[in-house]
Amino acid sequence: MVEDFIKLNNDIKMPRIGYGVYQILSSMTEKCVSSAIEVGYRSIDTAQCYGNEQEVGLAVKKSGIDRKEFFVTTKLWGCRGYSDTLKSIESSLDRLDLDYIDLMLIHEPTGNFVEIYRAMEDFYSEGKLKAIGLANFYEENYLKIINNCQVVPQINQVETHVFRQQEKLRDLMKEYGTQIESWSPMACGQNNFFNNETLKEIAKNHNKTVAQVGLRFLYQQNIIIIPKSTHKERMIENKNIDDLELTNSEMEKIRTLEKGKSLFGWW
Ligand SMILES: NC(=O)c1ccc[n+]([C@@H]2O[C@H](COP(=O)([O-])OP(=O)(O)OC[C@H]3O[C@@H](n4cnc5c(N)ncnc54)[C@H](OP(=O)(O)O)[C@@H]3O)[C@@H](O)[C@H]2O)c1
């Protein structure tokens, strides 16, 4: 049995599998997050620009489960510098209706992101953010933060799946102690992910699904994953990868699927 948490560089424990809510309509979010909680997810990944922080907060509250058991992530959007970021963090705390946020990320390297990061560091030192980090920061921008920060980012959340494995970035971040987290761990279905022949064959050998093989490939390399589904049976399926152990030769086969570029063309 593999440990269910990864210890971040500040000793905070983050679940290795969470639930992502990108592209879930705000009108559907509370129901979806409640289902995810019911089937055992405790880590929820939202963002200011998803427009559903409030509904995530409601589902957490209504679950009746101790707040301490949850790990709630959100991401800053559209900030330009230090002072507007302070307000923006407060606004997320208000919408989520939480006393603290487990992890806050800068969603993308725009604005004066060193100043934006400083504002997060101040909330972090007050205990209102338990961990802080980045999303979509590659080498140059990541190093700008490293060279100017007090708190080494706990997380960098980047596009990571079988077609974009981020080995180079992972090696760099290892040097500094930043944990990688995958967004779109199933490539959001791009590049015909769910019908990939290599993944299908491996899945068949283990009596598992393509989704489970793709997710396990990341999980087995200590990459945090946050698969999204609006279907309860898929939420269960995506979490059920504990008993799947890919062999070295299967891992090698999947490594050859690397495309060396983004499937989304964002970053
Ligand atoms: N930081 C960033 O810039 C960024 C960018 C993108 C995503 N993210 C985060 O990462 C999370 C996950 O990424 P994502 O939502 O883009 O993509 P994903 O989790 O890779 O894939 C989600 C897609 O796969 C389908 N799906 C889920 N489980 C399935 C299964 N077992 N079998 C078949 N189809 C399945 C879903 O459809 P159904 O819902 O219909 O099941 C949905 O279309 C997001 O929700 C968000 O929290 C962050």
The ligand as an SDF file (V2000), in Angstrom:
LIG
                    3D

 48 52  0  0  0  0  0  0  0  0999 V2000
   -3.4520   25.2610  -13.4890 N   0  0  0  0  0  0  0  0  0  0  0  0
   -3.9780   25.1890  -14.6850 C   0  0  0  0  0  0  0  0  0  0  0  0
   -3.6800   26.0210  -15.5690 O   0  0  0  0  0  0  0  0  0  0  0  0
   -4.9400   24.0810  -15.0030 C   0  0  0  0  0  0  0  0  0  0  0  0
   -5.2920   23.8180  -16.3200 C   0  0  0  0  0  0  0  0  0  0  0  0
   -6.1770   22.7570  -16.5900 C   0  0  0  0  0  0  0  0  0  0  0  0
   -6.6570   21.9870  -15.5300 C   0  0  0  0  0  0  0  0  0  0  0  0
   -6.3040   22.2720  -14.2510 N   0  0  0  0  0  0  0  0  0  0  0  0
   -6.8000   21.4610  -13.1100 C   0  0  0  0  0  0  0  0  0  0  0  0
   -6.6060   20.0690  -13.3960 O   0  0  0  0  0  0  0  0  0  0  0  0
   -7.8520   19.3810  -13.2820 C   0  0  0  0  0  0  0  0  0  0  0  0
   -7.8970   18.1960  -14.2130 C   0  0  0  0  0  0  0  0  0  0  0  0
   -7.6610   18.5760  -15.5420 O   0  0  0  0  0  0  0  0  0  0  0  0
   -8.7910   18.5960  -16.6860 P   0  0  0  0  0  0  0  0  0  0  0  0
  -10.1110   18.7430  -16.0290 O   0  0  0  0  0  0  0  0  0  0  0  0
   -8.3850   19.6110  -17.6750 O   0  0  0  0  0  0  0  0  0  0  0  0
   -8.6250   17.2040  -17.4140 O   0  0  0  0  0  0  0  0  0  0  0  0
   -8.5210   15.6670  -17.0060 P   0  0  0  0  0  0  0  0  0  0  0  0
   -8.7920   15.4690  -15.5590 O   0  0  0  0  0  0  0  0  0  0  0  0
   -7.2510   15.1700  -17.5840 O   0  0  0  0  0  0  0  0  0  0  0  0
   -9.6990   15.0380  -17.8810 O   0  0  0  0  0  0  0  0  0  0  0  0
  -11.0330   15.3860  -17.6800 C   0  0  0  0  0  0  0  0  0  0  0  0
  -11.8480   14.8440  -18.8620 C   0  0  0  0  0  0  0  0  0  0  0  0
  -11.7980   13.4120  -18.8900 O   0  0  0  0  0  0  0  0  0  0  0  0
  -13.1340   12.8820  -18.7190 C   0  0  0  0  0  0  0  0  0  0  0  0
  -12.9800   11.7490  -17.7930 N   0  0  0  0  0  0  0  0  0  0  0  0
  -12.6760   11.8000  -16.4750 C   0  0  0  0  0  0  0  0  0  0  0  0
  -12.5160   10.5770  -15.9510 N   0  0  0  0  0  0  0  0  0  0  0  0
  -12.7360    9.7080  -16.9570 C   0  0  0  0  0  0  0  0  0  0  0  0
  -12.7270    8.2990  -17.0370 C   0  0  0  0  0  0  0  0  0  0  0  0
  -12.4190    7.5360  -15.9860 N   0  0  0  0  0  0  0  0  0  0  0  0
  -13.0120    7.7160  -18.2610 N   0  0  0  0  0  0  0  0  0  0  0  0
  -13.3090    8.4750  -19.3390 C   0  0  0  0  0  0  0  0  0  0  0  0
  -13.3420    9.8260  -19.3230 N   0  0  0  0  0  0  0  0  0  0  0  0
  -13.0390   10.4360  -18.1360 C   0  0  0  0  0  0  0  0  0  0  0  0
  -13.9610   14.0100  -18.1590 C   0  0  0  0  0  0  0  0  0  0  0  0
  -15.3070   13.9210  -18.5700 O   0  0  0  0  0  0  0  0  0  0  0  0
  -16.5410   13.8280  -17.5100 P   0  0  0  0  0  0  0  0  0  0  0  0
  -16.4480   15.0160  -16.6060 O   0  0  0  0  0  0  0  0  0  0  0  0
  -17.7220   13.8720  -18.4260 O   0  0  0  0  0  0  0  0  0  0  0  0
  -16.3740   12.5180  -16.8040 O   0  0  0  0  0  0  0  0  0  0  0  0
  -13.2930   15.2320  -18.8030 C   0  0  0  0  0  0  0  0  0  0  0  0
  -13.7580   15.3890  -20.1290 O   0  0  0  0  0  0  0  0  0  0  0  0
   -8.8660   20.4880  -13.6180 C   0  0  0  0  0  0  0  0  0  0  0  0
  -10.1910   20.1450  -13.2750 O   0  0  0  0  0  0  0  0  0  0  0  0
   -8.2920   21.6500  -12.8660 C   0  0  0  0  0  0  0  0  0  0  0  0
   -8.6080   21.5460  -11.4960 O   0  0  0  0  0  0  0  0  0  0  0  0
   -5.4430   23.2980  -13.9730 C   0  0  0  0  0  0  0  0  0  0  0  0
  1  2  1  0
  2  3  2  0
  2  4  1  0
  4  5  1  0
  4 48  2  0
  5  6  2  0
  6  7  1  0
  7  8  2  0
  8  9  1  0
  8 48  1  0
  9 10  1  0
  9 46  1  0
 10 11  1  0
 11 12  1  0
 11 44  1  0
 12 13  1  0
 13 14  1  0
 14 15  2  0
 14 16  1  0
 14 17  1  0
 17 18  1  0
 18 19  2  0
 18 20  1  0
 18 21  1  0
 21 22  1  0
 22 23  1  0
 23 24  1  0
 23 42  1  0
 24 25  1  0
 25 26  1  0
 25 36  1  0
 26 27  1  0
 26 35  1  0
 27 28  2  0
 28 29  1  0
 29 30  1  0
 29 35  2  0
 30 31  1  0
 30 32  2  0
 32 33  1  0
 33 34  2  0
 34 35  1  0
 36 37  1  0
 36 42  1  0
 37 38  1  0
 38 39  2  0
 38 40  1  0
 38 41  1  0
 42 43  1  0
 44 45  1  0
 44 46  1  0
 46 47  1  0
M  CHG  2   8   1  16  -1
M  END
$$$$
